[in-house]
Amino acid sequence: MVNIPLLLLDGVPPSAAIIIEHQIVEWSCSVPVNATAQLTIDGTVLEPFLRPGETVWRWRWQVPAGAGEYEAHLTITSATTHSEWRDLIRVAPSLLDARRYTMLLSDLTRIAPALVHALRGGRQAAGIIGPGHSDPTALLALLTGSATQRFITVLEQYLRRPPKHRLQPDRPQELGAWRERPDPARWWIPVDAHPIPKTNWPNRIRPLRPRSDPAERGLHVAVAVLDRLIVTVQWLLFADMPSNTRTRLVAISGRLRTLRADIPVPQSSPPVPASWTPRTREERIILAYRRLLRRRLGVGWEPDLLTIPVHDVARLYEVWCAAQVALCLAQHPTWQLNAQSLCEDDHYLRLPTQRPLLSFASSSGTTVQLRYQPRYAPDSQPFCSLDHRVRVPDLALEITPVYGQPSLILLDAKYRSDSDELPARALDEGYSYLAGIGDSHGRRVVTAIALLFPSTGVPITYPSGVTLLPLLPGDAVTALRDWLVGWVGKVSV
């Protein structure tokens, strides 16, 4: 292995380049004579081109329409040497600048304790840095300290030890179906088995097969902690910090990602964290570190939602909009909260699609349920699609008054903007919801719909009931709160 020649992105090192989604960028590298180079981005091999008389290899890359991290892999091969270079390239979103993108991540962290505080009726403290709030300085000290190193060491020990298995009985099988008689020590006799005439063999057996040891429950907890730790490091890398601290944090992130890719997770059901009891020294270390991390993090979103920033900014914006809507409704002083499924754990918030996020009642007795990504099919009840398509808006307020017909108020996040305006295609999708969802009698039930998109400006409401509502992280959400209170108040009278 020799030192790799310098690879540049639009003339600068990749670590210093700012890549925006949808861009066309140029990679370049000076390659020795009689050597060949290959550049791969996330498994896709780029086609090189060389200008006459130059030894600089160049590749053009159409940046995908999705912000996140992409792996770049360069190999240079000659008759005597072989060199490789790998790195993660970060692509920034085109509709949110770096400041807004950082605010989007910070807002989700800030909203979590405020939402729990509202759902629990003020029973949880809501200080600036207290229960339910994260302290970035304390997190940095934890991640770069000895406790994290010990946790990583324990996970590496999981990789080195052989997996434990137990022999567990499989479903009953006819003995005649076996080509060879199994070892009697490797099967059980079912209670309904009968002896084969003139032999001592049963006609049916239950073979014992090796299965993952249920005692390996600590691995599930360790992986859950590892997932949240990876996302926490990713979030902290957006903050300003000394270069030496950032270098250490990047190195820790690499070790954590490598461990996560290598740890085999048992297929059995994960343990309930509250009922899990550590049995070994390693499991006690995992439990202690889990408690330590939770005290630093406070209330947060479940790991599946926290991994969104790496893969899909549009999805992250949708989750952020859902959290803002839920917070606006939960903080309303005159609506009585009856049930909620956002927070069913002391430390995790989630967005389930099978149950309503919030269910509350107004002073007039009207029931309102907030649902996330509900599916309105042609045969669903009480609301259904009025054609053959299944319609799935991002958020729906299902309103059931004491007297009168049930109705819907929809909100749909559109991570699209042209010159601070919502494209016509996105507006057409709003009208399809307005006209395409009704009840079993064919009546239209959508009273109003808000299209939320990242932009500045004031909301625009059309006579049809469609509202274009700009919503950006870091700005006040007064317009969203006023829109929600106004429309829910109209239909709940």
N, C-alpha and C positions, 0 to 999 in steps of 0.2 A: 504494500500500500504506500503510495507517495502522496505528496501534497496535491490537492486538487487545484487546477487553475481557477482563477476568479470568475464566478458566474455573475453576470449583471442583469438587472431588470430595468429596461428603459434607461440604461447607462449608469445606474446606481446599484449598490448591493441590495439584495431582496429585503434584508431586514430594515432598510431605510426607505423602501419604496412604499407609496400609498396606492393600493390597487382598488379601483372602484368596479363594482359589478357591471357587466355589459361592455367594458372597455376592451380594446384590442391592444395588447402590450407586446413588447419584443424582448426576448431573452437573447443574451449573447455571451460567448465564451471563447477565449483564445485557446485553440487546440493544437498540440504539437503536430509537426509534420509526420505523415504516415500513421496517424492515429484517427480513430473514429469516435464520435460522440453520440449519445442518445439521451434525450430529455423526456421524462414521463411526468405528467401532472395527474395525480389521482388515478393512476392506472392507464391513462390515455397517452400513447406515444405521439409526440409532436413531429411534424415533418420539417427537417432542417433545410436551410438554403445558404449557399455560400456565394459571396460576390467574387468576381474574377480577380486573381492576384492576392486574395486575403486568406489568412489562416483562421479568421474569426468565424465560428459557426453561429448561426442565428436561427431562432424559432419564433414564429408569431403565435400568440395564444389569445383566443377569444375567451375572455373571462366569463364564466357562467353567470346566469341571472339568479344568483343566490349568494348572499354574503356568508362568510364562514371561513373555515380553515381547509386548505388544500395541500396535499403532500407533493413536493417537487423532488424528483429523483434523477440525478445526472450521473451517467457512467461514461468514462473515457477509456478506451481500450486500444492498446498497441501490441506489437509483437512481444514485448517484454514486460509491459506494465498493465495494471488494471486499477483504475481509481473510481471511487464513488463519493457522491455528496447527496445528503438528504436534509430537508428542512420543511417546516410548515409555513405556508404562505397565507397570510390573512387578507381576505377580501372584505372591503368595507361596503356597507349598503349605499345605494345611490340616492335614496330618498331621505336618509337621515345622515347628517354629518357626524363626525366623531363625537362631538359634544352631546348631540341628541341621542346617539346610540348608547353612550355611557349613562345618560340620564334614564334611558329606557330600562337598563339593567338595575340601576340604583332605585328607580321607582318601584320595581317589583319587590325589592328588599324592604323598602320603606312602607309599602302598602300592607305587607303581610301582618306586622304587629297591629297596625291600625284596624285592619279588617277583623282580626281576632278580638281586639278590644271591643269593637262594635257588636260582633256576634255574641259575645259573652256579657253584654249589657254593662260594660264598664268594670267587670270584676277583675280584669287583668290590668296590671300597671301599664301606663303608657308614657313613661319618661323618655327623655331623649336617648340616654344610654342606660337601659335597665332590662327587665325581663321582656323578651320579645324583640330586642334590638341588637344589631351587630355592631361591634367595635372593630373597625379595620386595623387599628394599631395592635390590639390584642390578638386578632387573627394572624397578623403577620408574625408576631412573636411566637405564636403556637406553631405555625407552619414551618418556620425556620429553626425551631428549637428541638430539644432532645426528645420530647414526647412523640413528635411526628416521626423522627428517625426510628424510635423503638417500635412504633406501629408498623412502619414499612418493613422492619426486620422480622416482625411476627408474620406478616403476609408472605415474605420470602421463605419462611420456614414452612408455610402451608404448601408452597410449590415443591419443596425438596422432599417432603415425606410422601410415602406411597399412599394411595387412596385406600380408605377402609371400606370393606364390603361386609354385608351380612347375607347369609343364605335365607331367602324368604320363599314360601311356597307359591308356585304359579297356579294357573287354572287347571282343573282336572283334565287328564288326557287318557285315552284308551291305550293300554299297554301294547296292544297289537300294532299300534301305529308307529312304534319305535323299531328301527332297524336292528338295534342292539339293545340287549337288556341293560337298563341303567343300574348303577351301583345302588343297592338298597339303602345305603347311608345318604343318598342324595335325593330321596323322595319321601313323601308322606302318603299314607293310605287314606283316601276319603272315607267318610262315614258310610256312604252308600255303596262302597265297593263290594264285589262278590268274588270269592276264590275261583280261580280257573280249575276245572275238574282235573284230578290226578296230579295237581301241582300245588305248591304253597304260594303261588303268585296271585296277587289281586288283578282283577280285570281293568281297574282304573287306578291311576296314581296321580299325585300332585308333585311334579318335579321341583326341587329346590334350586333356585337360580340366585347368583350373586346380585345384590342390589346395593345402592349407596347406603351407607350406614346413617340411619336417622340421627345418630349422635353428632353428625357433622353439621349441626344447626348453626354453629358459630360462624361458619363460612358465609352463610347468607347475611348475617349481621355485618361481617367484615366487608363484604362487597357493597352493601348499602352505604356504609360509612365511607368507603373508598369512592363511590360514585359522587357523593356529596362533597367530598374533599377535592376531587378533580374540578368540579364546577366552582367551588369557592376560590381555588387558585386562579381559575380562568377569570373570575370576576375581579379579583384583586389586581390582576395584571393591567387592568384599565386605569388604576389609580396611579398618581404620581408617587415615585419612591426613588431612593438612591440607586444608581446603576448596579452597585455590587449586590444590593438586596434583590433587585430584579433578576440578576443573573442566577442567584441562588434559588429564587422562586421558579424560574424557568427549568432549572435542573431538577428540582423536586417534581414539577409537573411532568417532565419526561419519565421519571421513575414511576410515578403513579399510573400514568397511561400504559406503560409497559406491563406493570403488574396486573392492571385491569384486563388487558388482553390475554394474559396467560393463566389467570386463575380459573379453574373449572368450577362452575356453580352446580351443586347437586340439583337434580330435577324434582326432588320432593318439595312439598309446600314449605315456604319460609316460616320461621317461627314468629310468633307475636312478640315484639321486643319487650313488652312489659312483663311477659311470663318467662322470658329466656333466662336460664340460670347457667352461668359459666361453670365448666367442670375442670378445666385445665388452667395452667399458668398463662398460656397464650390467650385463651378466651377471656381471662380476667383482665389482661392488658387491653384487649379489644374493647371490652365493656367500659373500662376506665377512660380510654381515649374517646369513645363515643360520647360519654357524659361530658368530658372536657370540651369537645368540639361543639356540643349542643349549647353549653353555657356561653361559648363565644359567639355562636351564630344566632341564638334565640329562635324565634319563630321563622320558618321559611317555607318555600314551596317544595313539593315532592321532587325527587331527583329527576324523574322523567320530564318534568316541565323545565327544570333548571338546565338541562342539556340543550334546550332549544336554541340559545344564542349561537352555538357553534354550527348549527346546521341550517336554520331557517329563520331569517329575520321577520318574514311575513307572519309566520306562526307566532313568533315572540310578540309582535305587535298585537296580534289577535288576543293572546293571553293577557297582555297588559290592558287592553280595552275591556276584557271581561272582568278583570280585577277592579278596574275603575267603576264599572257599572255596578258590580256587587257592593262596593264600598259606598257609593252614593245611595243605594237603596237601604243598606243596613244602617246607615247613619240618619235616616229620616226619622224625626222625632214622633210622628203621629201614626206610624205603621207598626203594628204588633208582630214581631217575628215569632212564627209558630214552629218552624223546623228549618234546619240547614244541613247540608252535606259538604260544605267547604272545608270545615275543620272538625274532623273526627278523631284527631290525634293531638297530643299536647304540643307537637312541634312541627307538624306538616300541614300545609294547605294543598288542596287538590281541586281539580275541575272535573268531576265525574259527569258523564253524559247519560247515564242510565236513570239518575234521580235528579229532582230539582235542586239547584244550588241553594236557593232561598225560597221559603214559603211564608208569606205574611198576609195579614188582613188589615184592611183600612177601617176607619171609624164607622163606615156605613155597612160593614160586614162583607164587603167584596174580598174574595180570595185572589191573591196574586202569586204566581210561581215564576221564578226566574230559572230558565233552562239553558244549558250550554250545548250547542250543536244538536238540537232535537231533530229527529227524522220524521218528516211528514210524508207518509206514503199514501197511495190511493185508498188503502183500506184501514188507515190508522184512525183512532178515535181519541178525543172528540174533534180534533182538527185533522184535516187530511189534504193531500194534493188533489187539485181539480183536474189533473190530467195524468198521464202514465208515468211522469217523472217523480222521483223522490227528492224532495226539497229539504236542504239542510242549512238553515241560517245559522250564523254564529251564536246569536243570543235571542231568546224569545221570552217575552213576558206574557204568560197565559193568564188571562183575567176572567174570573167567573163571578159575575155580580149576583146579588140576592135575587133580583128580578131582572129579566132581560136576557139577551143572548151572550154567550161567551165571545171573547174577542182576543186578538193578538196585537202586541206591539213588538216589532222586530228591530234588532240592531245588527249590522253586518260590518265587520272591519275590512276595509279595502286598502291593502298596502300598495296603492298605485296613485300617482299624481303627475300631471302634466302641467308645468308652469303654475303650480299651486292650485290646480283645479282637478277635479275628478274626471277621468276619461268617460266618454259617452257610453262605452261598453259596460263599465261598472254601473252607470246609472240605469242601463237597460236591465241589468241583473236585479236591481232594486225593484223595478216595475214588475219583473217576473214573479217576485215574491208577493208583491201587492195583489196581483191578479190571479196567482196560481195556487193559493192556499185558502181553503174554506172549510165548510162542515159537510156532513153527510147529505144535506139537502141541496148542496151546490151553492150555498150562500158564501160570499166573500167575507172573511172575518178579520183581515189585517187592517187595523185602524190607522197605523202610522208605522213608518220605517225610517231609521236613521242610518245613513252610510257614513261610517267613521273612517277618516283617511288622514295620513300625516301631512299636515299643512297648517298655514296660519290663515287668519281671516275670521269672518263671522259666519254663523250658520245661515243657510238658505233653505227656506221651507216652501215647497210648491203646493198649490191647491189640492193636488192628488194625495197629499199626505207623506210624500217623500221629502226627507230633510238631508242636506249635505252638511255634515258636521265636522269641521276640522278639529283634530285632536292630536296634540304633540306632547311628548314627555317634557317636563320642565315648565310647562305652561299651566295656568289655572284650568280646572275642569268645570268652571261655573256654568258654561253653556250646556254641557252634558247634563249636569244636575238639574238645571232649569227645564231642559227638554223632558227629562224623565218625570219630574214632579208634575209638570204641566199636563202631559198626556195621560199619565196614570190617574191624575185627579179628575180629568174629564170623563173617563170611562168607568170610574168607580163610584160615581155619584148615584 
